[in-house]
Structures are given as C-alpha cells and as structure tokens.
Amino acid sequence: MLDDLTGVIAPFTTPFNDNDGVELGAISAQVEWLLSNGVHGLAAGGSTGEGHVLSREEHRDILAEAVRAVAGRVPVVAGIISNSTAETAARGQQVADLGVIALQVTPPAYLFRPDDDAMVDHFRRIHGESGLPILIYNVVGHCYLSPDLLLRIMKEVPGVAGVKQSAGDMKLFADLQRRAEPQNQIYAAVDALLYFAYVLGAPGSIAAILTAAPGPSVRLWDAVKIGDHATALDLHERLMPLWDAIGQDNMPSLCKFAQELQGVPAGVARRPTSPAREPQKMAVRAALAGLGLIDPTMVDR
C-alpha cells in the first residue's frame, strides 16, 4: 500500500505568526524549498509540524494547502496526534478526500494506557472510518508499543501498513525490520540513527532533521543506496551536531530557526512552546555552517 512512500519524507513545520495564527500562505514556499532539495515525500501535522496544538479545522486546512502546493509531485502523509479514537478517526475522515497517501497516527498520548486489545481496536476503527493506510507513529513514551504488539496490529488490521519507529534503541528497529511481513514498511525516525537504519533496509525516514537540513539528508540517503558508505558516514557525522542542536524540548522553534537561516519563512512555534534561546541559536548556526548550508561568518551573529 505504501510502495510510493520511500526515501526522505520531510515533516514540514507549521508556520504560525506572533498571534498564534496559522500562516497558510507560507506553506507553499516551504514545500518548494523542500522539493528543490530533493525530498521524496512530505508529512504534515506530526511532532515537527506541532500537530498536537492544531484544531480540527486547522489540521484540514494545512493538509489541503500542502497537497495543493505539492501538486502530485511527491506523496503527502497526514499526521494525527489525538487522544481519542473518535477524534483521530474524525481527523482521518476529513482529510481522506484530499489525496494524502496515508495517516501517521500516534497511540494515545495521555496518561492512561489502553490494553493491547483496546489498542488493536483503536487502529482498526481509525482505518475503518478513514479508509486510508495507517503508519503507527511509535513515539509516545508512556504508551510505547512493543515489536510484538506492533506486529500483532499489522497482522490483525491489514489497513495498518507500517510503523514510524522512533525509539532510540536500534535493536527495536532491527527487530521490527526483521520480523515484519514484506508488505509492512518500517520507517526510520530516530534522527541520530538514520544512516544505520538505511543500512538495515529501512524504506525511508520521517524525522525532523530532514526538514532542518533536507539537502544533506537526501545526499545521505542517496549515498547509502549506491553503497558509498564513506560519503554516507561523513554526512552522518556532520548531521549529528545539527540534531544535538535542535533535538531539544523546543525542537519546533529550533527547526524553524534552522529553516529561517536558509531563507525559508517558517514563522514561530505556537505557545506554549518556548522560542529559540541565544545559546541554542548559536549551536544551530554552527551545525549548519559545518554542513556548508550557511556562511561560517554567520555563526557568531
């Protein structure tokens, strides 16, 4: 179901203004910038896109504008971060006619964890009401889904086509990649481990660093695909300082700052996410300079 969703799938940022409003007009510029850097797909409404703070109407509007701007050039994934089955299904239904290729759905993010049977039913109902393939975004710490449960869900709910695996433990990714059925896709989402996930056979990645530095991220993917591991390892090592710089609690703000430095009108993060602080900005500038994405003289500005 997701054969067309391969390579670097950049989760673009949602451009908010200083009054917390969505600047829909800024989306097309970011889409064009990401596509000009060679990304193979786009995702909206996930963690990088601050999907947890979007109203239902904003969520649809952002997806509609993204699909319009992409104009069929690459596939688009709709991220959904919601705590109830009904709300998640409703958001899936409302974007089903837009032309998105799949839904990227987190498990419930609140304190109380559904048992395994309820979790299976959760994803079954979401797929049943939206009719779209689902990627489980396995990122919620207190509601983290084990490889056994993920494999069970994909077996019992054929509409669940894969997993965006966001664990820091490479063994969890390796277990899923090894045990999944051929039709199930296990996408890499640990920014510091993308190189290794590609070597293990990941069909692609969906991660914030792809949006902060799409060009080097695409080159890393390309290098692994042709077996140029010297280039791939060099890119991996030069991308790591950028992840160290943006992989903070206010990551959306830092990712947007990285984009702004590269000429992308990304706006600000929606409250209560903290704005980028000066020491953080300096680290982002240094990392981008190390990748050759900005002039080194900008580091101390």
C-alpha positions in Angstrom: 0.0 0.0 0.0 2.9 2.3 0.6 5.2 1.4 -2.3 5.4 5.0 -3.4 6.5 6.2 0.0 10.2 5.8 0.0 13.3 7.8 0.8 13.4 11.1 2.6 9.9 12.1 3.8 10.3 15.6 5.4 7.8 16.5 8.1 7.4 20.2 7.3 6.9 22.8 10.0 3.6 24.7 10.5 4.1 28.4 10.1 2.5 30.3 13.0 2.5 34.0 13.4 3.1 36.0 16.6 -0.6 35.9 17.4 -0.6 32.0 17.2 -2.5 32.1 13.9 -1.6 29.8 11.0 0.1 31.5 8.0 -1.3 29.2 5.3 0.3 31.4 2.6 3.8 30.5 3.9 3.3 26.7 3.3 3.9 26.8 -0.5 7.3 28.4 -0.1 8.5 25.7 2.3 7.1 23.0 0.1 9.0 24.4 -2.9 12.2 24.7 -0.8 12.0 21.1 0.4 11.2 19.7 -3.1 14.1 21.8 -4.6 16.4 20.0 -2.1 15.2 16.6 -3.4 13.0 15.2 -0.7 10.9 12.3 -1.8 7.7 13.0 0.2 6.2 15.3 2.8 4.4 14.8 6.1 2.2 17.4 7.9 0.7 17.6 11.4 3.2 15.4 13.2 5.6 16.4 16.0 7.7 18.7 13.9 4.5 20.2 12.5 3.1 20.8 16.0 0.1 18.6 15.3 -0.8 18.4 18.9 -1.8 22.1 19.0 -3.9 22.1 15.8 -7.6 22.4 15.8 -9.5 20.0 13.6 -10.2 22.8 11.1 -6.6 24.0 11.0 -5.5 20.4 10.5 -7.6 20.0 7.4 -6.6 23.5 6.1 -2.9 22.8 6.4 -3.2 19.4 4.7 -5.3 20.8 1.9 -2.7 23.6 1.3 0.2 21.2 1.4 -1.4 18.8 -1.1 -2.3 21.8 -3.4 1.3 23.1 -3.2 2.8 19.7 -3.9 0.5 19.2 -6.9 1.2 15.5 -7.1 4.9 15.7 -7.4 5.6 13.6 -4.2 3.3 11.7 -1.8 1.9 13.5 1.3 1.3 11.9 4.7 -1.2 13.3 7.2 0.0 13.2 10.8 -2.6 12.9 13.5 -1.9 13.4 17.2 -5.0 12.9 19.3 -6.1 11.0 22.4 -9.5 9.6 21.5 -10.4 7.1 18.8 -13.3 9.2 17.7 -11.3 12.4 17.3 -8.5 10.6 15.5 -11.0 8.9 13.2 -12.7 12.2 12.5 -9.5 13.9 11.5 -8.7 11.0 9.3 -12.1 11.2 7.6 -11.8 14.9 7.0 -8.5 14.6 5.0 -9.4 11.3 3.2 -10.6 13.2 0.1 -7.5 15.4 -0.2 -5.2 12.9 -1.8 -2.9 12.1 1.1 -1.2 8.7 0.8 -1.5 7.6 4.5 -2.3 8.7 8.0 0.6 8.9 10.5 -1.1 8.2 13.9 0.3 8.3 17.4 -1.0 6.0 20.1 -3.0 7.9 22.8 -0.6 10.4 24.3 -2.4 10.9 27.7 -1.5 9.2 31.0 -3.8 6.1 30.8 -2.6 3.4 28.5 -5.1 1.2 26.7 -4.5 -2.5 27.0 -3.4 -4.4 23.9 -6.8 -5.4 22.7 -8.1 -1.8 23.0 -5.0 -0.6 21.1 -5.7 -3.0 18.2 -9.4 -1.9 18.2 -8.2 1.8 18.2 -6.3 1.4 15.0 -8.9 -0.9 13.4 -11.6 1.8 13.9 -9.5 4.6 12.6 -8.7 2.7 9.4 -12.3 1.6 9.1 -13.6 5.2 9.2 -10.9 6.9 7.1 -10.2 4.1 4.6 -6.6 5.2 4.4 -3.4 3.2 5.1 -2.1 3.9 8.6 1.5 4.3 9.9 1.8 3.9 13.6 3.9 6.8 14.9 5.6 4.9 17.8 6.8 7.8 19.8 4.7 8.2 23.0 6.9 7.3 25.9 4.3 6.0 28.4 2.3 4.3 25.6 5.2 2.8 23.7 4.2 -0.2 21.6 6.5 -3.2 21.7 7.5 -5.0 18.5 5.2 -7.9 19.4 2.2 -5.6 19.7 3.1 -3.6 16.5 3.4 -6.9 14.6 0.0 -8.1 16.0 -1.7 -4.8 15.0 -0.3 -5.0 11.4 -1.4 -8.7 11.2 -4.9 -8.2 12.5 -5.6 -4.8 10.9 -4.3 -5.0 7.3 -5.0 -1.3 6.9 -2.1 -0.6 9.3 0.6 -0.7 6.7 3.7 0.2 8.7 5.4 1.9 11.6 7.3 5.1 12.0 9.8 3.8 14.6 11.0 6.5 16.9 12.9 4.5 19.6 16.4 5.3 20.5 17.2 1.6 20.8 18.5 0.3 17.4 17.6 -3.2 18.4 13.9 -2.3 18.5 14.1 -1.1 14.9 16.1 -4.1 13.9 13.6 -6.5 15.5 10.7 -4.8 13.6 12.6 -4.7 10.3 13.5 -8.4 10.6 10.1 -9.7 11.8 7.7 -7.6 9.8 5.9 -9.0 6.8 7.2 -7.8 3.3 4.1 -5.6 2.8 4.7 -3.8 6.1 7.1 -0.8 6.0 9.2 0.2 9.0 10.3 3.8 8.6 13.3 5.3 10.4 12.5 8.2 12.7 15.5 8.4 15.1 17.4 11.3 13.7 20.8 10.2 15.1 20.5 6.7 13.6 19.1 7.2 10.1 22.3 6.0 8.4 22.2 2.7 10.3 18.5 2.2 9.7 19.1 2.7 5.9 21.8 0.1 6.0 19.4 -2.3 7.7 16.9 -1.8 4.9 14.5 1.0 6.0 12.4 2.0 3.1 12.8 5.7 4.2 12.7 8.1 7.0 10.4 10.7 8.6 12.3 12.8 11.0 12.8 16.5 12.0 16.4 16.7 10.8 15.2 16.1 7.2 13.3 19.3 7.4 16.1 21.3 9.1 18.7 20.1 6.5 17.0 18.4 3.6 19.8 18.6 1.1 22.4 16.7 3.2 19.7 14.3 4.4 18.9 13.4 0.8 22.5 13.0 -0.1 22.9 10.6 2.9 20.0 8.5 1.6 21.4 8.5 -1.9 24.9 7.6 -0.7 23.6 4.5 1.1 21.5 3.5 -1.9 24.6 3.4 -4.1 26.9 1.8 -1.5 29.0 4.9 -1.0 29.4 4.4 2.7 32.4 6.8 3.1 30.2 9.7 1.9 27.3 8.4 3.9 29.3 8.2 7.1 30.8 11.7 6.6 27.3 13.1 6.2 26.0 11.2 9.2 28.8 12.7 11.3 28.2 16.2 10.1 24.4 16.0 10.6 24.8 14.8 14.2 25.8 18.3 15.6 22.6 19.6 14.0 20.5 17.0 15.7 22.3 17.8 19.0 21.3 21.4 18.4 17.7 21.0 17.5 16.7 17.9 19.4 15.5 19.8 22.5 12.2 20.3 24.2 11.5 23.3 22.0 12.5 21.5 18.8 9.9 23.1 16.6 11.3 26.5 17.4 14.8 25.3 16.6 13.9 23.6 13.4 12.1 26.7 12.2 15.2 28.8 13.1 17.3 26.5 11.0 14.9 27.0 8.1 14.9 30.7 8.5 18.7 30.8 8.3 18.4 29.1 5.0 15.8 31.6 3.7 12.6 29.8 4.5 9.7 31.8 6.0 8.9 29.3 8.8 7.2 31.6 11.3 7.3 30.8 15.0 6.2 27.9 17.2 2.7 28.0 18.8 2.6 28.7 22.5 3.4 27.3 25.0 6.5 26.0 23.1 9.5 28.1 24.0 11.2 30.3 21.4 14.8 29.6 20.5 17.3 30.9 23.0 20.5 32.6 22.0 22.9 29.7 23.0 20.6 27.4 21.1 20.7 29.7 18.1 24.5 29.7 18.1 24.6 25.9 18.2 22.2 25.7 15.2 24.3 28.2 13.2 27.5 26.3 13.9 25.9 23.0 12.8 24.5 24.5 9.6 27.9 26.1 8.8 29.5 22.6 9.4 27.2 21.3 6.7 28.0 24.1 4.3 24.4 25.4 4.5 25.2 28.9 5.7 28.2 31.2 5.6 30.6 30.4 8.6 30.7 34.1 9.4 27.1 33.9 10.4 27.9 31.6 13.4 28.7 34.4 15.9 25.9 36.8 14.8 
